[in-house]
Amino acid sequence: MINFKIGVMTDSFRVPLIEGIKKAKNMGADGIQVYATNGEMAPENLNSAQRRDILDRVKSAGLVISALCGDLGGHGFMHEEDNDWRIEKSKRIMDLARELETDVVTTHIGVVPEDETVPRYAVMQKACFELAQYGDEVGASFAIETGPETAPVLRRFLDSLGAKGVRVNLDPANFIMVTGDDPVEAVKTLAPYIVHTHAKDGIRLLEKPPEVVYGMIEDEIQAGEAFRELPLGQGGVDFPAYLKALHDNGYSGFLTIEREVGDHPEKDIQLAVNFLNEQIKKLNA
């Protein structure tokens, strides 16, 4: 019996959090993911009473928080001179996650080089090892969102850390759009590390190395030049095969819908909820 939970990233609605909670509930979602890097949900902007109030509102809606998003933007943890504050902020987001009764914080860490002798490999290793150790201490997973590197490269990097606190938020569309990887094979490669997933779809427009595509995005060249995000079922992700692979490899957690573009995100998210429910129903038939 395949029994995934469906989540919605409230920021995709482009409305304040409380309104996003209501919309997610009305769509029949099981949980929500929330950005916690700045604004009303940043750790430094929430006192204890406010944190309890947010959790109460989520629970009152019959939902749970599937994960917090701790993506700090820029180049992740590739630049050593920036990593002290990024690591500290990431730890505080992990603390907030535990208070909000989730144990997952998702983020982009930059591009892991294929060549382990490239200097930034060690820089990223050092930062992620510290975050992995902290995650082990507090009972949280710092989940790297897939995409900028291939699944085998990310697997080798994770294996090198020697700590469980850094895991994987698998986004199948990012593999399709950036690296050209097969999400089904990526599930098999990364299975021991997957703690959360994003439900997203898209196509790749540029046959360029991942580091070039990622660099274009970070330099704020229009993402449309590199790839195109599409509603679920309209892009390159083979969702029936992908969902079966997740189940076969022991994952039964959240499929959290992320819709970063489009003029009608609420409509697209409702379609995505319906699409996922339909796919799960077919797999269970």
TIBAKOL-838705 format. One record per residue (C-alpha): z, x negated, y negated; residue in one letter; residue number from 1. Coordinates in pm, whole numbers. Layout:
{pz = Z; px = X; py = Y; rest = a; nr = NUM}
...
REM end
This chain:
{pz = 0; px = 0; py = 0; rest = m; nr = 1}
{pz = -112; px = -151; py = -330; rest = i; nr = 2}
{pz = 142; px = -67; py = -597; rest = n; nr = 3}
{pz = 71; px = -256; py = -918; rest = f; nr = 4}
{pz = 243; px = -158; py = -1242; rest = k; nr = 5}
{pz = 31; px = -93; py = -1551; rest = i; nr = 6}
{pz = 137; px = -238; py = -1882; rest = g; nr = 7}
{pz = 2; px = -225; py = -2236; rest = v; nr = 8}
{pz = 25; px = -490; py = -2505; rest = m; nr = 9}
{pz = 162; px = -284; py = -2793; rest = t; nr = 10}
{pz = 3; px = -511; py = -3055; rest = d; nr = 11}
{pz = -338; px = -404; py = -2924; rest = s; nr = 12}
{pz = -274; px = -60; py = -3077; rest = f; nr = 13}
{pz = -246; px = -229; py = -3421; rest = r; nr = 14}
{pz = 54; px = -14; py = -3513; rest = v; nr = 15}
{pz = 428; px = -87; py = -3559; rest = p; nr = 16}
{pz = 628; px = -145; py = -3240; rest = l; nr = 17}
{pz = 804; px = 191; py = -3224; rest = i; nr = 18}
{pz = 475; px = 377; py = -3256; rest = e; nr = 19}
{pz = 322; px = 146; py = -2994; rest = g; nr = 20}
{pz = 603; px = 231; py = -2751; rest = i; nr = 21}
{pz = 529; px = 603; py = -2794; rest = k; nr = 22}
{pz = 156; px = 551; py = -2741; rest = k; nr = 23}
{pz = 214; px = 347; py = -2426; rest = a; nr = 24}
{pz = 442; px = 617; py = -2287; rest = k; nr = 25}
{pz = 191; px = 893; py = -2363; rest = n; nr = 26}
{pz = -81; px = 700; py = -2180; rest = m; nr = 27}
{pz = 126; px = 683; py = -1864; rest = g; nr = 28}
{pz = 198; px = 311; py = -1873; rest = a; nr = 29}
{pz = 491; px = 161; py = -1682; rest = d; nr = 30}
{pz = 572; px = -108; py = -1936; rest = g; nr = 31}
{pz = 476; px = -297; py = -2249; rest = i; nr = 32}
{pz = 421; px = -653; py = -2361; rest = q; nr = 33}
{pz = 517; px = -747; py = -2717; rest = v; nr = 34}
{pz = 432; px = -1043; py = -2943; rest = y; nr = 35}
{pz = 751; px = -1227; py = -3037; rest = a; nr = 36}
{pz = 626; px = -1510; py = -3254; rest = t; nr = 37}
{pz = 652; px = -1367; py = -3605; rest = n; nr = 38}
{pz = 726; px = -1051; py = -3798; rest = g; nr = 39}
{pz = 965; px = -784; py = -3674; rest = e; nr = 40}
{pz = 990; px = -924; py = -3320; rest = m; nr = 41}
{pz = 1044; px = -1292; py = -3399; rest = a; nr = 42}
{pz = 1381; px = -1412; py = -3260; rest = p; nr = 43}
{pz = 1498; px = -1533; py = -3600; rest = e; nr = 44}
{pz = 1441; px = -1185; py = -3745; rest = n; nr = 45}
{pz = 1643; px = -992; py = -3486; rest = l; nr = 46}
{pz = 2020; px = -971; py = -3477; rest = n; nr = 47}
{pz = 2210; px = -854; py = -3168; rest = s; nr = 48}
{pz = 2221; px = -490; py = -3277; rest = a; nr = 49}
{pz = 1847; px = -483; py = -3343; rest = q; nr = 50}
{pz = 1776; px = -635; py = -3003; rest = r; nr = 51}
{pz = 1986; px = -371; py = -2831; rest = r; nr = 52}
{pz = 1813; px = -97; py = -3032; rest = d; nr = 53}
{pz = 1467; px = -216; py = -2926; rest = i; nr = 54}
{pz = 1569; px = -228; py = -2561; rest = l; nr = 55}
{pz = 1724; px = 118; py = -2586; rest = d; nr = 56}
{pz = 1405; px = 260; py = -2736; rest = r; nr = 57}
{pz = 1193; px = 107; py = -2460; rest = v; nr = 58}
{pz = 1424; px = 241; py = -2190; rest = k; nr = 59}
{pz = 1444; px = 583; py = -2352; rest = s; nr = 60}
{pz = 1066; px = 605; py = -2323; rest = a; nr = 61}
{pz = 1094; px = 535; py = -1950; rest = g; nr = 62}
{pz = 935; px = 193; py = -1991; rest = l; nr = 63}
{pz = 1027; px = -169; py = -1932; rest = v; nr = 64}
{pz = 915; px = -484; py = -2109; rest = i; nr = 65}
{pz = 676; px = -664; py = -1875; rest = s; nr = 66}
{pz = 671; px = -980; py = -2086; rest = a; nr = 67}
{pz = 695; px = -1119; py = -2436; rest = l; nr = 68}
{pz = 400; px = -1305; py = -2586; rest = c; nr = 69}
{pz = 510; px = -1641; py = -2722; rest = g; nr = 70}
{pz = 168; px = -1775; py = -2821; rest = d; nr = 71}
{pz = 224; px = -1990; py = -3130; rest = l; nr = 72}
{pz = -146; px = -2039; py = -3198; rest = g; nr = 73}
{pz = -311; px = -2360; py = -3310; rest = g; nr = 74}
{pz = -356; px = -2620; py = -3038; rest = h; nr = 75}
{pz = -64; px = -2526; py = -2821; rest = g; nr = 76}
{pz = 131; px = -2831; py = -2707; rest = f; nr = 77}
{pz = -153; px = -3084; py = -2733; rest = m; nr = 78}
{pz = -24; px = -3255; py = -3049; rest = h; nr = 79}
{pz = 298; px = -3445; py = -2992; rest = e; nr = 80}
{pz = 395; px = -3444; py = -3360; rest = e; nr = 81}
{pz = 413; px = -3063; py = -3356; rest = d; nr = 82}
{pz = 590; px = -3015; py = -3026; rest = n; nr = 83}
{pz = 954; px = -3039; py = -3130; rest = d; nr = 84}
{pz = 947; px = -2717; py = -3331; rest = w; nr = 85}
{pz = 710; px = -2546; py = -3087; rest = r; nr = 86}
{pz = 940; px = -2620; py = -2794; rest = i; nr = 87}
{pz = 1246; px = -2504; py = -2986; rest = e; nr = 88}
{pz = 1076; px = -2179; py = -3092; rest = k; nr = 89}
{pz = 957; px = -2121; py = -2736; rest = s; nr = 90}
{pz = 1312; px = -2158; py = -2606; rest = k; nr = 91}
{pz = 1438; px = -1900; py = -2851; rest = r; nr = 92}
{pz = 1165; px = -1661; py = -2737; rest = i; nr = 93}
{pz = 1275; px = -1713; py = -2377; rest = m; nr = 94}
{pz = 1632; px = -1632; py = -2483; rest = d; nr = 95}
{pz = 1508; px = -1314; py = -2650; rest = l; nr = 96}
{pz = 1313; px = -1221; py = -2337; rest = a; nr = 97}
{pz = 1628; px = -1236; py = -2126; rest = r; nr = 98}
{pz = 1814; px = -1016; py = -2375; rest = e; nr = 99}
{pz = 1531; px = -765; py = -2354; rest = l; nr = 100}
{pz = 1558; px = -769; py = -1974; rest = e; nr = 101}
{pz = 1232; px = -943; py = -1898; rest = t; nr = 102}
{pz = 1193; px = -1289; py = -1752; rest = d; nr = 103}
{pz = 835; px = -1367; py = -1860; rest = v; nr = 104}
{pz = 704; px = -1525; py = -2181; rest = v; nr = 105}
{pz = 326; px = -1575; py = -2191; rest = t; nr = 106}
{pz = 149; px = -1835; py = -2403; rest = t; nr = 107}
{pz = -152; px = -2063; py = -2442; rest = h; nr = 108}
{pz = -62; px = -2432; py = -2416; rest = i; nr = 109}
{pz = -397; px = -2578; py = -2521; rest = g; nr = 110}
{pz = -659; px = -2730; py = -2291; rest = v; nr = 111}
{pz = -532; px = -2930; py = -1993; rest = v; nr = 112}
{pz = -770; px = -3227; py = -1950; rest = p; nr = 113}
{pz = -941; px = -3275; py = -1614; rest = e; nr = 114}
{pz = -870; px = -3648; py = -1645; rest = d; nr = 115}
{pz = -498; px = -3710; py = -1605; rest = e; nr = 116}
{pz = -527; px = -4044; py = -1785; rest = t; nr = 117}
{pz = -624; px = -3877; py = -2114; rest = v; nr = 118}
{pz = -321; px = -3934; py = -2345; rest = p; nr = 119}
{pz = -267; px = -3568; py = -2429; rest = r; nr = 120}
{pz = -218; px = -3489; py = -2059; rest = y; nr = 121}
{pz = 116; px = -3668; py = -2067; rest = a; nr = 122}
{pz = 201; px = -3506; py = -2401; rest = v; nr = 123}
{pz = 146; px = -3159; py = -2256; rest = m; nr = 124}
{pz = 328; px = -3253; py = -1936; rest = q; nr = 125}
{pz = 634; px = -3364; py = -2129; rest = k; nr = 126}
{pz = 648; px = -3045; py = -2337; rest = a; nr = 127}
{pz = 593; px = -2815; py = -2042; rest = c; nr = 128}
{pz = 845; px = -2999; py = -1826; rest = f; nr = 129}
{pz = 1112; px = -2946; py = -2091; rest = e; nr = 130}
{pz = 1021; px = -2577; py = -2112; rest = l; nr = 131}
{pz = 1013; px = -2550; py = -1733; rest = a; nr = 132}
{pz = 1363; px = -2696; py = -1709; rest = q; nr = 133}
{pz = 1489; px = -2456; py = -1975; rest = y; nr = 134}
{pz = 1326; px = -2164; py = -1799; rest = g; nr = 135}
{pz = 1503; px = -2266; py = -1479; rest = d; nr = 136}
{pz = 1834; px = -2276; py = -1667; rest = e; nr = 137}
{pz = 1807; px = -1931; py = -1825; rest = v; nr = 138}
{pz = 1611; px = -1754; py = -1552; rest = g; nr = 139}
{pz = 1284; px = -1714; py = -1739; rest = a; nr = 140}
{pz = 923; px = -1809; py = -1673; rest = s; nr = 141}
{pz = 711; px = -1969; py = -1943; rest = f; nr = 142}
{pz = 375; px = -1836; py = -1822; rest = a; nr = 143}
{pz = 60; px = -2024; py = -1918; rest = i; nr = 144}
{pz = -231; px = -1789; py = -1987; rest = e; nr = 145}
{pz = -538; px = -1891; py = -1792; rest = t; nr = 146}
{pz = -872; px = -1963; py = -1951; rest = g; nr = 147}
{pz = -921; px = -2294; py = -2132; rest = p; nr = 148}
{pz = -924; px = -2497; py = -1808; rest = e; nr = 149}
{pz = -1040; px = -2420; py = -1455; rest = t; nr = 150}
{pz = -793; px = -2293; py = -1197; rest = a; nr = 151}
{pz = -786; px = -2618; py = -992; rest = p; nr = 152}
{pz = -711; px = -2824; py = -1306; rest = v; nr = 153}
{pz = -429; px = -2589; py = -1404; rest = l; nr = 154}
{pz = -290; px = -2591; py = -1048; rest = r; nr = 155}
{pz = -272; px = -2973; py = -1043; rest = r; nr = 156}
{pz = -97; px = -2969; py = -1379; rest = f; nr = 157}
{pz = 161; px = -2714; py = -1264; rest = l; nr = 158}
{pz = 223; px = -2901; py = -940; rest = d; nr = 159}
{pz = 292; px = -3216; py = -1142; rest = s; nr = 160}
{pz = 582; px = -3060; py = -1336; rest = l; nr = 161}
{pz = 828; px = -3039; py = -1049; rest = g; nr = 162}
{pz = 1009; px = -2737; py = -1198; rest = a; nr = 163}
{pz = 965; px = -2363; py = -1151; rest = k; nr = 164}
{pz = 1014; px = -2248; py = -1509; rest = g; nr = 165}
{pz = 647; px = -2284; py = -1609; rest = v; nr = 166}
{pz = 427; px = -2031; py = -1433; rest = r; nr = 167}
{pz = 98; px = -1842; py = -1482; rest = v; nr = 168}
{pz = -14; px = -1534; py = -1673; rest = n; nr = 169}
{pz = -351; px = -1478; py = -1508; rest = l; nr = 170}
{pz = -620; px = -1338; py = -1736; rest = d; nr = 171}
{pz = -937; px = -1284; py = -1530; rest = p; nr = 172}
{pz = -1159; px = -1229; py = -1833; rest = a; nr = 173}
{pz = -1070; px = -1569; py = -1978; rest = n; nr = 174}
{pz = -1208; px = -1734; py = -1664; rest = f; nr = 175}
{pz = -1529; px = -1536; py = -1693; rest = i; nr = 176}
{pz = -1566; px = -1591; py = -2069; rest = m; nr = 177}
{pz = -1462; px = -1956; py = -2105; rest = v; nr = 178}
{pz = -1472; px = -2159; py = -1784; rest = t; nr = 179}
{pz = -1711; px = -1954; py = -1571; rest = g; nr = 180}
{pz = -1456; px = -1952; py = -1285; rest = d; nr = 181}
{pz = -1444; px = -1676; py = -1027; rest = d; nr = 182}
{pz = -1118; px = -1483; py = -1089; rest = p; nr = 183}
{pz = -1087; px = -1403; py = -718; rest = v; nr = 184}
{pz = -1088; px = -1772; py = -625; rest = e; nr = 185}
{pz = -855; px = -1842; py = -919; rest = a; nr = 186}
{pz = -601; px = -1598; py = -773; rest = v; nr = 187}
{pz = -608; px = -1786; py = -443; rest = k; nr = 188}
{pz = -566; px = -2121; py = -617; rest = t; nr = 189}
{pz = -284; px = -2015; py = -850; rest = l; nr = 190}
{pz = -110; px = -1757; py = -630; rest = a; nr = 191}
{pz = 230; px = -1933; py = -600; rest = p; nr = 192}
{pz = 261; px = -1946; py = -978; rest = y; nr = 193}
{pz = 140; px = -1600; py = -1088; rest = i; nr = 194}
{pz = 419; px = -1395; py = -1250; rest = v; nr = 195}
{pz = 217; px = -1172; py = -1485; rest = h; nr = 196}
{pz = -145; px = -1075; py = -1545; rest = t; nr = 197}
{pz = -359; px = -942; py = -1826; rest = h; nr = 198}
{pz = -613; px = -670; py = -1761; rest = a; nr = 199}
{pz = -914; px = -767; py = -1968; rest = k; nr = 200}
{pz = -1290; px = -793; py = -1919; rest = d; nr = 201}
{pz = -1577; px = -976; py = -2083; rest = g; nr = 202}
{pz = -1887; px = -1191; py = -2054; rest = i; nr = 203}
{pz = -1972; px = -1551; py = -2136; rest = r; nr = 204}
{pz = -2242; px = -1617; py = -2395; rest = l; nr = 205}
{pz = -2243; px = -1996; py = -2420; rest = l; nr = 206}
{pz = -2288; px = -2236; py = -2131; rest = e; nr = 207}
{pz = -2069; px = -2501; py = -2284; rest = k; nr = 208}
{pz = -1768; px = -2693; py = -2150; rest = p; nr = 209}
{pz = -1437; px = -2506; py = -2183; rest = p; nr = 210}
{pz = -1299; px = -2756; py = -2432; rest = e; nr = 211}
{pz = -1597; px = -2699; py = -2660; rest = v; nr = 212}
{pz = -1565; px = -2320; py = -2641; rest = v; nr = 213}
{pz = -1189; px = -2334; py = -2694; rest = y; nr = 214}
{pz = -1234; px = -2571; py = -2987; rest = g; nr = 215}
{pz = -1479; px = -2334; py = -3149; rest = m; nr = 216}
{pz = -1228; px = -2052; py = -3126; rest = i; nr = 217}
{pz = -942; px = -2263; py = -3263; rest = e; nr = 218}
{pz = -1164; px = -2373; py = -3551; rest = d; nr = 219}
{pz = -1213; px = -2004; py = -3629; rest = e; nr = 220}
{pz = -1582; px = -1993; py = -3555; rest = i; nr = 221}
{pz = -1654; px = -1636; py = -3451; rest = q; nr = 222}
{pz = -1554; px = -1580; py = -3091; rest = a; nr = 223}
{pz = -1870; px = -1373; py = -3056; rest = g; nr = 224}
{pz = -2068; px = -1696; py = -3052; rest = e; nr = 225}
{pz = -1889; px = -1809; py = -2739; rest = a; nr = 226}
{pz = -1804; px = -1495; py = -2544; rest = f; nr = 227}
{pz = -1766; px = -1120; py = -2576; rest = r; nr = 228}
{pz = -1466; px = -914; py = -2470; rest = e; nr = 229}
{pz = -1564; px = -576; py = -2326; rest = l; nr = 230}
{pz = -1378; px = -265; py = -2205; rest = p; nr = 231}
{pz = -1253; px = -284; py = -1845; rest = l; nr = 232}
{pz = -1531; px = -241; py = -1592; rest = g; nr = 233}
{pz = -1807; px = -333; py = -1836; rest = q; nr = 234}
{pz = -1787; px = -712; py = -1812; rest = g; nr = 235}
{pz = -1806; px = -979; py = -1546; rest = g; nr = 236}
{pz = -1474; px = -926; py = -1370; rest = v; nr = 237}
{pz = -1514; px = -775; py = -1022; rest = d; nr = 238}
{pz = -1198; px = -567; py = -1045; rest = f; nr = 239}
{pz = -1198; px = -425; py = -690; rest = p; nr = 240}
{pz = -1221; px = -776; py = -542; rest = a; nr = 241}
{pz = -983; px = -921; py = -801; rest = y; nr = 242}
{pz = -712; px = -658; py = -747; rest = l; nr = 243}
{pz = -744; px = -692; py = -370; rest = k; nr = 244}
{pz = -704; px = -1070; py = -403; rest = a; nr = 245}
{pz = -387; px = -1025; py = -609; rest = l; nr = 246}
{pz = -244; px = -791; py = -345; rest = h; nr = 247}
{pz = -350; px = -1009; py = -52; rest = d; nr = 248}
{pz = -185; px = -1310; py = -215; rest = n; nr = 249}
{pz = 147; px = -1138; py = -265; rest = g; nr = 250}
{pz = 133; px = -1023; py = -628; rest = y; nr = 251}
{pz = 267; px = -674; py = -703; rest = s; nr = 252}
{pz = 361; px = -701; py = -1070; rest = g; nr = 253}
{pz = 208; px = -591; py = -1398; rest = f; nr = 254}
{pz = -156; px = -551; py = -1494; rest = l; nr = 255}
{pz = -102; px = -556; py = -1870; rest = t; nr = 256}
{pz = -393; px = -426; py = -2076; rest = i; nr = 257}
{pz = -490; px = -647; py = -2369; rest = e; nr = 258}
{pz = -759; px = -528; py = -2609; rest = r; nr = 259}
{pz = -815; px = -782; py = -2886; rest = e; nr = 260}
{pz = -1138; px = -644; py = -3038; rest = v; nr = 261}
{pz = -1321; px = -317; py = -3091; rest = g; nr = 262}
{pz = -1306; px = -40; py = -3350; rest = d; nr = 263}
{pz = -1122; px = 207; py = -3127; rest = h; nr = 264}
{pz = -852; px = 14; py = -2939; rest = p; nr = 265}
{pz = -647; px = 321; py = -2848; rest = e; nr = 266}
{pz = -947; px = 487; py = -2684; rest = k; nr = 267}
{pz = -1034; px = 164; py = -2500; rest = d; nr = 268}
{pz = -674; px = 122; py = -2379; rest = i; nr = 269}
{pz = -660; px = 478; py = -2245; rest = q; nr = 270}
{pz = -989; px = 417; py = -2065; rest = l; nr = 271}
{pz = -841; px = 97; py = -1923; rest = a; nr = 272}
{pz = -531; px = 279; py = -1795; rest = v; nr = 273}
{pz = -754; px = 538; py = -1629; rest = n; nr = 274}
{pz = -984; px = 268; py = -1488; rest = f; nr = 275}
{pz = -697; px = 73; py = -1331; rest = l; nr = 276}
{pz = -541; px = 384; py = -1181; rest = n; nr = 277}
{pz = -879; px = 474; py = -1032; rest = e; nr = 278}
{pz = -929; px = 126; py = -887; rest = q; nr = 279}
{pz = -581; px = 120; py = -734; rest = i; nr = 280}
{pz = -637; px = 465; py = -585; rest = k; nr = 281}
{pz = -965; px = 352; py = -426; rest = k; nr = 282}
{pz = -806; px = 41; py = -278; rest = l; nr = 283}
{pz = -533; px = 255; py = -124; rest = n; nr = 284}
{pz = -776; px = 509; py = 21; rest = a; nr = 285}
REM end
